[in-house]
Amino acid sequence: MSHVTTLAVVFENRDRLCRALDSLGWEYERNGTHKFYFDREPKQGLKVQVPGWYQPAIVAGDGEKVFYDEDYSLDDFNPLRVAYARLTVEEEAIPQLADAGFSVTGVDIASDGSVNFTFQQEAF
């Protein structure tokens, strides 16, 4: 019996996120700060220079929040979501499924970085 599940991407592993940025050739600062015009307090976190953006984005805290200038689209982060998802699948998801007795028979990473797995339980 096969199972299918879809996962959304959260940038929770900072080292993996930096490797994904490196694979894309995007510039970043691990401990950057930027003050956006819409906010009194500067934002701190991973400061990412998205190609084509004049202002950087800040990936804050545990990776669930991304601060960016409203003139840009968060869709421009999709290449990063895909690169991060690919690393997460290879390094974490597939090994965890294998440890639980499942084999992955298909992985589809969408342009927004969401991952669709097809897997089945190994025969005993």
ChimeraX attribute file (.defattr): number of C-alpha atoms within 10 A of each C-alpha:
attribute: neighborCount
match mode: 1-to-1
recipient: residues
	/A:1	6
	/A:2	11
	/A:3	12
	/A:4	13
	/A:5	10
	/A:6	12
	/A:7	12
	/A:8	11
	/A:9	16
	/A:10	16
	/A:11	22
	/A:12	14
	/A:13	12
	/A:14	16
	/A:15	11
	/A:16	17
	/A:17	23
	/A:18	21
	/A:19	14
	/A:20	22
	/A:21	21
	/A:22	14
	/A:23	12
	/A:24	12
	/A:25	10
	/A:26	14
	/A:27	14
	/A:28	18
	/A:29	13
	/A:30	15
	/A:31	12
	/A:32	18
	/A:33	16
	/A:34	17
	/A:35	14
	/A:36	18
	/A:37	9
	/A:38	9
	/A:39	8
	/A:40	8
	/A:41	10
	/A:42	12
	/A:43	20
	/A:44	17
	/A:45	22
	/A:46	23
	/A:47	22
	/A:48	23
	/A:49	17
	/A:50	20
	/A:51	12
	/A:52	9
	/A:53	15
	/A:54	11
	/A:55	16
	/A:56	23
	/A:57	26
	/A:58	29
	/A:59	25
	/A:60	19
	/A:61	14
	/A:62	12
	/A:63	17
	/A:64	11
	/A:65	13
	/A:66	18
	/A:67	17
	/A:68	20
	/A:69	16
	/A:70	9
	/A:71	9
	/A:72	14
	/A:73	10
	/A:74	15
	/A:75	11
	/A:76	14
	/A:77	17
	/A:78	15
	/A:79	17
	/A:80	24
	/A:81	24
	/A:82	20
	/A:83	20
	/A:84	23
	/A:85	27
	/A:86	20
	/A:87	15
	/A:88	19
	/A:89	16
	/A:90	10
	/A:91	12
	/A:92	11
	/A:93	16
	/A:94	18
	/A:95	15
	/A:96	12
	/A:97	15
	/A:98	15
	/A:99	10
	/A:100	11
	/A:101	13
	/A:102	19
	/A:103	18
	/A:104	19
	/A:105	12
	/A:106	11
	/A:107	17
	/A:108	13
	/A:109	18
	/A:110	13
	/A:111	14
	/A:112	18
	/A:113	22
	/A:114	18
	/A:115	20
	/A:116	16
	/A:117	19
	/A:118	16
	/A:119	20
	/A:120	18
	/A:121	15
	/A:122	12
	/A:123	7
	/A:124	4
